Amino acid sequence: MIKVMSTQRAKALVKRVIPQVVPFFHKDGNTLSCVVKDPKSKSCAIIDSAAEIDMGSGSVTYDGAKAIISI
């Protein structure tokens, strides 16, 4: 069952939650990844994590994402 929230309640919730955004620059790929963290719950997400692709072998690694997670 999906609960529908009133617009007034949704606006009140948005005002209370201000996420923390921490950018990480991935030099090898010249890309930016961000960690978005909810300061109340400590939950977070990595947005646009960089994948390292070796075109010669076709292998993909996620060392950039792993480095962000380890912080």
N, CA, C and O atoms as CSV, one atom per row, in Angstrom:
chain,resi,resn,atom,element,x,y,z
A,1,MET,N,N,0.835,-1.182,0.000
A,1,MET,CA,C,0.000,0.000,0.000
A,1,MET,C,C,0.884,1.251,0.000
A,1,MET,O,O,1.831,1.351,0.779
A,2,ILE,N,N,0.572,2.170,-0.855
A,2,ILE,CA,C,1.318,3.421,-0.958
A,2,ILE,C,C,0.541,4.511,-0.235
A,2,ILE,O,O,-0.646,4.722,-0.483
A,3,LYS,N,N,1.246,5.206,0.674
A,3,LYS,CA,C,0.620,6.323,1.373
A,3,LYS,C,C,0.921,7.599,0.609
A,3,LYS,O,O,2.059,7.836,0.206
A,4,VAL,N,N,-0.084,8.407,0.413
A,4,VAL,CA,C,0.098,9.686,-0.259
A,4,VAL,C,C,0.241,10.758,0.817
A,4,VAL,O,O,-0.586,10.874,1.721
A,5,MET,N,N,1.300,11.527,0.694
A,5,MET,CA,C,1.587,12.569,1.674
A,5,MET,C,C,1.048,13.899,1.175
A,5,MET,O,O,1.127,14.206,-0.014
A,6,SER,N,N,0.506,14.678,2.087
A,6,SER,CA,C,0.000,15.990,1.695
A,6,SER,C,C,1.167,16.889,1.288
A,6,SER,O,O,2.293,16.697,1.744
A,7,THR,N,N,0.897,17.855,0.444
A,7,THR,CA,C,1.918,18.789,-0.008
A,7,THR,C,C,2.487,19.570,1.168
A,7,THR,O,O,3.690,19.821,1.231
A,8,GLN,N,N,1.620,19.950,2.095
A,8,GLN,CA,C,2.063,20.704,3.269
A,8,GLN,C,C,3.024,19.866,4.110
A,8,GLN,O,O,4.041,20.381,4.575
A,9,ARG,N,N,2.721,18.592,4.310
A,9,ARG,CA,C,3.587,17.703,5.092
A,9,ARG,C,C,4.920,17.500,4.366
A,9,ARG,O,O,5.978,17.510,4.996
A,10,ALA,N,N,4.871,17.317,3.059
A,10,ALA,CA,C,6.094,17.125,2.279
A,10,ALA,C,C,7.000,18.354,2.373
A,10,ALA,O,O,8.213,18.215,2.526
A,11,LYS,N,N,6.430,19.537,2.285
A,11,LYS,CA,C,7.218,20.774,2.389
A,11,LYS,C,C,7.849,20.896,3.772
A,11,LYS,O,O,8.987,21.347,3.895
A,12,ALA,N,N,7.122,20.499,4.809
A,12,ALA,CA,C,7.654,20.559,6.169
A,12,ALA,C,C,8.848,19.615,6.319
A,12,ALA,O,O,9.834,19.966,6.967
A,13,LEU,N,N,8.768,18.426,5.727
A,13,LEU,CA,C,9.868,17.473,5.797
A,13,LEU,C,C,11.090,17.963,5.040
A,13,LEU,O,O,12.219,17.807,5.506
A,14,VAL,N,N,10.871,18.549,3.888
A,14,VAL,CA,C,11.980,19.054,3.077
A,14,VAL,C,C,12.722,20.159,3.819
A,14,VAL,O,O,13.947,20.241,3.734
A,15,LYS,N,N,12.014,20.993,4.531
A,15,LYS,CA,C,12.648,22.079,5.276
A,15,LYS,C,C,13.536,21.547,6.395
A,15,LYS,O,O,14.542,22.171,6.733
A,16,ARG,N,N,13.180,20.408,6.971
A,16,ARG,CA,C,13.926,19.876,8.098
A,16,ARG,C,C,15.165,19.103,7.701
A,16,ARG,O,O,16.097,18.988,8.497
A,17,VAL,N,N,15.198,18.574,6.501
A,17,VAL,CA,C,16.312,17.729,6.092
A,17,VAL,C,C,17.194,18.489,5.101
A,17,VAL,O,O,16.771,18.816,3.992
A,18,ILE,N,N,18.405,18.757,5.520
A,18,ILE,CA,C,19.370,19.414,4.638
A,18,ILE,C,C,20.529,18.437,4.473
A,18,ILE,O,O,21.341,18.277,5.384
A,19,PRO,N,N,20.610,17.785,3.318
A,19,PRO,CA,C,21.670,16.786,3.128
A,19,PRO,C,C,23.052,17.432,3.043
A,19,PRO,O,O,23.205,18.578,2.619
A,20,GLN,N,N,24.030,16.668,3.455
A,20,GLN,CA,C,25.419,17.100,3.308
A,20,GLN,C,C,25.940,16.493,2.010
A,20,GLN,O,O,25.778,15.296,1.772
A,21,VAL,N,N,26.563,17.316,1.171
A,21,VAL,CA,C,27.093,16.857,-0.112
A,21,VAL,C,C,28.602,17.079,-0.114
A,21,VAL,O,O,29.080,18.197,0.075
A,22,VAL,N,N,29.344,15.991,-0.331
A,22,VAL,CA,C,30.806,16.074,-0.359
A,22,VAL,C,C,31.286,15.614,-1.736
A,22,VAL,O,O,31.089,14.454,-2.097
A,23,PRO,N,N,31.911,16.504,-2.506
A,23,PRO,CA,C,32.405,16.126,-3.838
A,23,PRO,C,C,33.789,15.481,-3.763
A,23,PRO,O,O,34.596,15.815,-2.895
A,24,PHE,N,N,34.050,14.553,-4.687
A,24,PHE,CA,C,35.355,13.910,-4.827
A,24,PHE,C,C,35.742,13.973,-6.299
A,24,PHE,O,O,34.987,13.538,-7.168
A,25,PHE,N,N,36.921,14.517,-6.568
A,25,PHE,CA,C,37.396,14.615,-7.952
A,25,PHE,C,C,38.232,13.389,-8.283
A,25,PHE,O,O,39.166,13.052,-7.554
A,26,HIS,N,N,37.899,12.726,-9.374
A,26,HIS,CA,C,38.630,11.553,-9.845
A,26,HIS,C,C,39.558,12.030,-10.963
A,26,HIS,O,O,39.138,12.229,-12.103
A,27,LYS,N,N,40.812,12.204,-10.608
A,27,LYS,CA,C,41.790,12.801,-11.518
A,27,LYS,C,C,41.955,12.011,-12.819
A,27,LYS,O,O,41.978,12.598,-13.901
A,28,ASP,N,N,42.070,10.670,-12.719
A,28,ASP,CA,C,42.310,9.853,-13.921
A,28,ASP,C,C,41.179,9.965,-14.937
A,28,ASP,O,O,41.426,9.986,-16.143
A,29,GLY,N,N,39.961,10.036,-14.462
A,29,GLY,CA,C,38.822,10.121,-15.374
A,29,GLY,C,C,38.301,11.524,-15.578
A,29,GLY,O,O,37.378,11.746,-16.362
A,30,ASN,N,N,38.907,12.498,-14.854
A,30,ASN,CA,C,38.468,13.884,-14.920
A,30,ASN,C,C,36.962,14.002,-14.654
A,30,ASN,O,O,36.247,14.723,-15.350
A,31,THR,N,N,36.498,13.267,-13.621
A,31,THR,CA,C,35.078,13.269,-13.274
A,31,THR,C,C,34.895,13.620,-11.806
A,31,THR,O,O,35.841,13.586,-11.018
A,32,LEU,N,N,33.685,13.952,-11.461
A,32,LEU,CA,C,33.343,14.316,-10.101
A,32,LEU,C,C,32.297,13.343,-9.577
A,32,LEU,O,O,31.264,13.135,-10.213
A,33,SER,N,N,32.560,12.752,-8.427
A,33,SER,CA,C,31.595,11.908,-7.732
A,33,SER,C,C,31.197,12.642,-6.459
A,33,SER,O,O,31.978,13.423,-5.916
A,34,CYS,N,N,29.992,12.393,-5.988
A,34,CYS,CA,C,29.532,13.051,-4.770
A,34,CYS,C,C,28.973,12.034,-3.797
A,34,CYS,O,O,28.352,11.047,-4.194
A,35,VAL,N,N,29.200,12.285,-2.521
A,35,VAL,CA,C,28.542,11.525,-1.466
A,35,VAL,C,C,27.482,12.445,-0.891
A,35,VAL,O,O,27.768,13.570,-0.483
A,36,VAL,N,N,26.255,11.950,-0.864
A,36,VAL,CA,C,25.141,12.699,-0.288
A,36,VAL,C,C,24.754,11.975,0.988
A,36,VAL,O,O,24.424,10.789,0.969
A,37,LYS,N,N,24.796,12.707,2.110
A,37,LYS,CA,C,24.572,12.094,3.415
A,37,LYS,C,C,23.418,12.770,4.132
A,37,LYS,O,O,23.316,13.997,4.155
A,38,ASP,N,N,22.548,11.953,4.719
A,38,ASP,CA,C,21.476,12.452,5.571
A,38,ASP,C,C,22.062,12.600,6.973
A,38,ASP,O,O,22.395,11.594,7.600
A,39,PRO,N,N,22.197,13.825,7.482
A,39,PRO,CA,C,22.840,14.012,8.774
A,39,PRO,C,C,22.064,13.402,9.942
A,39,PRO,O,O,22.648,13.128,10.991
A,40,LYS,N,N,20.780,13.192,9.777
A,40,LYS,CA,C,19.982,12.624,10.872
A,40,LYS,C,C,20.144,11.113,10.971
A,40,LYS,O,O,20.315,10.575,12.065
A,41,SER,N,N,20.092,10.428,9.832
A,41,SER,CA,C,20.128,8.960,9.861
A,41,SER,C,C,21.514,8.394,9.588
A,41,SER,O,O,21.746,7.205,9.804
A,42,LYS,N,N,22.429,9.216,9.122
A,42,LYS,CA,C,23.779,8.783,8.723
A,42,LYS,C,C,23.761,7.923,7.450
A,42,LYS,O,O,24.791,7.357,7.085
A,43,SER,N,N,22.632,7.816,6.781
A,43,SER,CA,C,22.558,7.098,5.504
A,43,SER,C,C,23.211,7.954,4.428
A,43,SER,O,O,23.191,9.183,4.498
A,44,CYS,N,N,23.792,7.290,3.430
A,44,CYS,CA,C,24.427,8.057,2.368
A,44,CYS,C,C,24.365,7.292,1.049
A,44,CYS,O,O,24.038,6.106,1.000
A,45,ALA,N,N,24.691,8.020,-0.011
A,45,ALA,CA,C,24.731,7.434,-1.345
A,45,ALA,C,C,25.877,8.067,-2.117
A,45,ALA,O,O,26.166,9.255,-1.970
A,46,ILE,N,N,26.522,7.255,-2.942
A,46,ILE,CA,C,27.549,7.783,-3.847
A,46,ILE,C,C,26.857,8.057,-5.172
A,46,ILE,O,O,26.224,7.170,-5.746
A,47,ILE,N,N,26.978,9.275,-5.650
A,47,ILE,CA,C,26.354,9.679,-6.906
A,47,ILE,C,C,27.425,9.757,-7.977
A,47,ILE,O,O,28.437,10.439,-7.814
A,48,ASP,N,N,27.194,9.059,-9.064
A,48,ASP,CA,C,28.071,9.084,-10.234
A,48,ASP,C,C,29.500,8.656,-9.902
A,48,ASP,O,O,30.459,9.369,-10.199
A,49,SER,N,N,29.625,7.486,-9.284
A,49,SER,CA,C,30.970,6.990,-8.966
A,49,SER,C,C,31.707,6.616,-10.250
A,49,SER,O,O,31.110,6.111,-11.201
A,50,ALA,N,N,32.988,6.870,-10.259
A,50,ALA,CA,C,33.797,6.619,-11.444
A,50,ALA,C,C,34.180,5.148,-11.540
A,50,ALA,O,O,34.536,4.528,-10.538
A,51,ALA,N,N,34.108,4.604,-12.719
A,51,ALA,CA,C,34.587,3.247,-12.990
A,51,ALA,C,C,35.832,3.371,-13.860
A,51,ALA,O,O,35.872,4.149,-14.813
A,52,GLU,N,N,36.845,2.586,-13.508
A,52,GLU,CA,C,38.079,2.608,-14.292
A,52,GLU,C,C,37.987,1.485,-15.327
A,52,GLU,O,O,37.859,0.313,-14.974
A,53,ILE,N,N,38.053,1.852,-16.583
A,53,ILE,CA,C,37.905,0.884,-17.672
A,53,ILE,C,C,39.239,0.758,-18.406
A,53,ILE,O,O,39.812,1.749,-18.859
A,54,ASP,N,N,39.714,-0.469,-18.513
A,54,ASP,CA,C,40.923,-0.761,-19.290
A,54,ASP,C,C,40.447,-1.255,-20.650
A,54,ASP,O,O,40.006,-2.397,-20.782
A,55,MET,N,N,40.534,-0.410,-21.641
A,55,MET,CA,C,40.009,-0.741,-22.972
A,55,MET,C,C,40.728,-1.928,-23.605
A,55,MET,O,O,40.118,-2.692,-24.352
A,56,GLY,N,N,42.005,-2.089,-23.318
A,56,GLY,CA,C,42.771,-3.192,-23.893
A,56,GLY,C,C,42.283,-4.549,-23.417
A,56,GLY,O,O,42.123,-5.469,-24.219
A,57,SER,N,N,42.048,-4.680,-22.131
A,57,SER,CA,C,41.631,-5.976,-21.585
A,57,SER,C,C,40.120,-6.081,-21.422
A,57,SER,O,O,39.583,-7.179,-21.276
A,58,GLY,N,N,39.434,-4.937,-21.448
A,58,GLY,CA,C,37.987,-4.937,-21.252
A,58,GLY,C,C,37.589,-5.064,-19.784
A,58,GLY,O,O,36.425,-5.308,-19.469
A,59,SER,N,N,38.557,-4.898,-18.895
A,59,SER,CA,C,38.253,-5.038,-17.471
A,59,SER,C,C,37.759,-3.707,-16.883
A,59,SER,O,O,38.123,-2.624,-17.342
A,60,VAL,N,N,36.936,-3.832,-15.874
A,60,VAL,CA,C,36.390,-2.668,-15.188
A,60,VAL,C,C,36.686,-2.819,-13.703
A,60,VAL,O,O,36.442,-3.876,-13.122
A,61,THR,N,N,37.210,-1.766,-13.090
A,61,THR,CA,C,37.427,-1.758,-11.650
A,61,THR,C,C,36.722,-0.544,-11.055
A,61,THR,O,O,36.382,0.404,-11.761
A,62,TYR,N,N,36.516,-0.593,-9.775
A,62,TYR,CA,C,35.819,0.480,-9.080
A,62,TYR,C,C,36.674,1.030,-7.942
A,62,TYR,O,O,36.182,1.258,-6.837
A,63,ASP,N,N,37.945,1.239,-8.220
A,63,ASP,CA,C,38.868,1.715,-7.190
A,63,ASP,C,C,38.482,3.100,-6.678
A,63,ASP,O,O,38.658,3.388,-5.494
A,64,GLY,N,N,37.960,3.956,-7.546
A,64,GLY,CA,C,37.526,5.289,-7.120
A,64,GLY,C,C,36.391,5.207,-6.114
A,64,GLY,O,O,36.419,5.889,-5.089
A,65,ALA,N,N,35.392,4.379,-6.394
A,65,ALA,CA,C,34.261,4.208,-5.471
A,65,ALA,C,C,34.735,3.582,-4.169
A,65,ALA,O,O,34.292,3.976,-3.091
A,66,LYS,N,N,35.639,2.604,-4.265
A,66,LYS,CA,C,36.173,1.954,-3.057
A,66,LYS,C,C,36.931,2.965,-2.195
A,66,LYS,O,O,36.849,2.927,-0.968
A,67,ALA,N,N,37.663,3.861,-2.840
A,67,ALA,CA,C,38.415,4.875,-2.097
A,67,ALA,C,C,37.458,5.818,-1.355
A,67,ALA,O,O,37.720,6.204,-0.216
A,68,ILE,N,N,36.365,6.179,-2.000
A,68,ILE,CA,C,35.374,7.042,-1.361
A,68,ILE,C,C,34.742,6.323,-0.168
A,68,ILE,O,O,34.572,6.922,0.894
A,69,ILE,N,N,34.398,5.061,-0.330
A,69,ILE,CA,C,33.769,4.295,0.742
A,69,ILE,C,C,34.704,4.149,1.939
A,69,ILE,O,O,34.249,4.140,3.083
A,70,SER,N,N,35.988,4.038,1.687
A,70,SER,CA,C,36.945,3.797,2.768
A,70,SER,C,C,37.182,5.028,3.643
A,70,SER,O,O,37.769,4.916,4.719
A,71,ILE,N,N,36.738,6.182,3.199
A,71,ILE,CA,C,36.974,7.419,3.965
A,71,ILE,C,C,36.078,7.482,5.175
A,71,ILE,O,O,36.136,8.448,5.936
